[in-house]
Amino acid sequence: MNQGGNEIYRFSGIEIDTLQHSILRNGEEQHLRQRSFEVLVYLLANRERPVSKEELIEKIWKVAAVTDDALVQSIVEIRKALGDDSRPPRLIKTIPKLGYRFVADLEPAPVVE
């Protein structure tokens, strides 16, 4: 991660800019609700491991009174914005009874001189 907490993730023709809260898919801007964007960024930042539903709810919603359905709706929204599908997943894999994992390979960030 570079200075200021800004991270740019690139994969499969998609660019996620965490500072700008923007998503470009094949050059077209995609929109996500704030919490869905935060779920996506959390999955990207923790892509080396599966992330449990409980962890996502705790880290993103920060309250225990959120149902799994709120998280499931966020995942559906993310998949739609990214052009992903649960069968077969190219980007976000559902791990039954556990949670989710970001599975696409990231492209290296361009070198800034």
Sequence and secondary structure as in RCSB ss.txt:
>XXXX:A:sequence
MNQGGNEIYRFSGIEIDTLQHSILRNGEEQHLRQRSFEVLVYLLANRERPVSKEELIEKIWKVAAVTDDALVQSI
VEIRKALGDDSRPPRLIKTIPKLGYRFVADLEPAPVVE
>XXXX:A:secstr
  GGG  EEEETTEEEETTTTEEEETTEEE   HHHHHHHHHHHHTTTS EEHHHHIIIII STT  HHHHHHHH
HHHHHHHT  SSS SSEEEETTTEEEE S         
